[in-house]
């Protein structure tokens, strides 16, 4: 699982906000015109294959049944991660993926998890009930 703190805006926050990212476009089912101007295009050009491959590895892991267990282990073994932003690139691509994040968030109440999404066709109700989760639009 690749968790990053490299976003210059997020690095300035105290405590540092870590992020979990997915591939741009591939995991953006509700994206429309934003695909043509997505800021990740320039990030991918700048950071290249290392960034793209890390996002792809996260995506492949996120589809597996073991993803919640891996994520929970990663977060519990790094107690300094108290804030996690999901998807500075990518988005919630399925209901199953949302449900996996519910398991993760429920197991790590000490980690505040927030995200922006355009995937409002999916059901976030169960995830939003958790006190450590915030959906922003």
C-alpha positions in Angstrom: 0.0 0.0 0.0 1.5 3.3 -1.1 0.7 6.2 1.3 2.3 9.5 0.4 2.8 12.9 2.1 4.3 14.5 -1.0 1.6 17.0 -1.9 3.2 20.4 -1.0 -0.1 21.7 0.4 -0.6 18.6 2.6 3.0 18.6 3.8 2.5 22.0 5.5 -0.4 20.7 7.6 0.4 19.6 11.2 0.0 16.7 11.7 0.9 15.8 8.1 -1.9 14.6 6.0 -1.1 11.4 4.1 -2.9 10.4 0.9 -4.0 7.3 -0.8 -4.2 7.7 -4.6 -5.6 5.7 -7.5 -4.9 6.1 -11.2 -6.4 9.1 -12.9 -9.3 8.4 -15.3 -9.3 4.6 -14.9 -11.0 5.0 -11.5 -13.1 8.0 -12.1 -16.5 6.7 -13.3 -18.3 10.0 -12.8 -15.7 12.2 -14.4 -16.9 14.1 -17.4 -15.2 17.2 -18.7 -12.7 17.2 -16.0 -10.9 14.3 -17.7 -9.5 16.8 -20.2 -8.1 19.2 -17.7 -7.3 17.0 -14.7 -4.3 18.3 -12.8 -2.9 14.8 -12.5 -1.9 14.9 -16.2 0.8 17.4 -15.3 1.7 15.4 -12.1 2.1 12.3 -14.2 4.3 14.1 -16.7 6.4 15.5 -13.9 6.8 12.4 -11.7 6.5 9.8 -14.5 6.3 6.1 -14.2 7.1 6.0 -10.4 4.0 7.9 -9.6 1.8 6.1 -12.2 3.0 2.7 -11.1 2.4 3.4 -7.4 -1.2 4.5 -8.2 -1.7 1.3 -10.3 -0.4 -0.8 -7.5 -2.8 0.8 -5.1 -5.7 0.2 -7.5 -4.8 -3.5 -7.9 -4.5 -3.9 -4.2 -7.8 -2.1 -3.6 -9.7 -4.7 -5.7 -8.5 -7.6 -3.5 -10.4 -9.0 -0.5 -7.3 -8.6 1.6 -7.2 -4.8 1.0 -8.9 -3.9 4.3 -6.6 -6.1 6.3 -3.5 -4.7 4.6 -4.6 -1.1 5.0 -5.6 -1.6 8.7 -2.2 -3.2 9.4 -0.4 -0.3 7.6 -2.3 2.4 9.5 -2.0 0.7 12.9 1.7 0.1 12.4 2.2 3.9 11.6 0.6 5.7 14.6 1.9 9.0 13.3 -0.7 8.8 10.5 -3.7 10.5 12.0 -5.2 12.1 8.9 -5.6 10.4 5.5 -7.0 11.9 2.3 -8.4 9.5 -0.2 -8.0 10.1 -3.9 -6.1 13.2 -4.8 -6.2 11.2 -8.0 -8.8 8.7 -8.9 -12.2 8.2 -7.2 -14.5 5.6 -5.7 -15.0 3.2 -8.6 -17.5 0.7 -7.1 -19.7 0.0 -4.1 -17.5 -2.9 -3.1 -14.5 -0.4 -2.9 -16.6 1.9 -0.7 -17.5 -1.1 1.5 -13.8 -2.0 1.9 -13.0 1.6 3.0 -15.9 1.3 5.5 -14.1 -1.7 7.1 -10.9 0.2 7.2 -12.3 3.3 8.7 -14.3 1.4 11.3 -11.1 -0.4 12.4 -9.0 2.7 12.7 -11.1 5.3 14.5 -8.0 7.2 15.4 -7.4 8.1 11.8 -9.5 10.9 10.3 -10.3 10.0 6.7 -11.6 12.5 4.2 -12.3 12.6 0.5 -13.8 14.5 -2.3 -15.8 12.5 -4.8 -17.9 12.8 -8.0 -19.1 9.2 -7.6 -22.4 10.3 -6.0 -24.2 7.5 -7.9 -22.7 5.1 -5.3 -24.0 4.7 -1.7 -21.8 6.5 0.9 -24.4 6.4 3.8 -22.8 3.7 5.8 -19.3 5.2 5.4 -20.5 8.7 6.3 -22.0 7.5 9.6 -18.5 6.9 11.0 -17.2 9.9 13.1 -13.8 9.7 11.6 -14.9 10.0 8.0 -15.8 13.1 6.0 -17.2 13.4 2.5 -16.6 16.7 0.9 -18.1 18.0 -2.4 
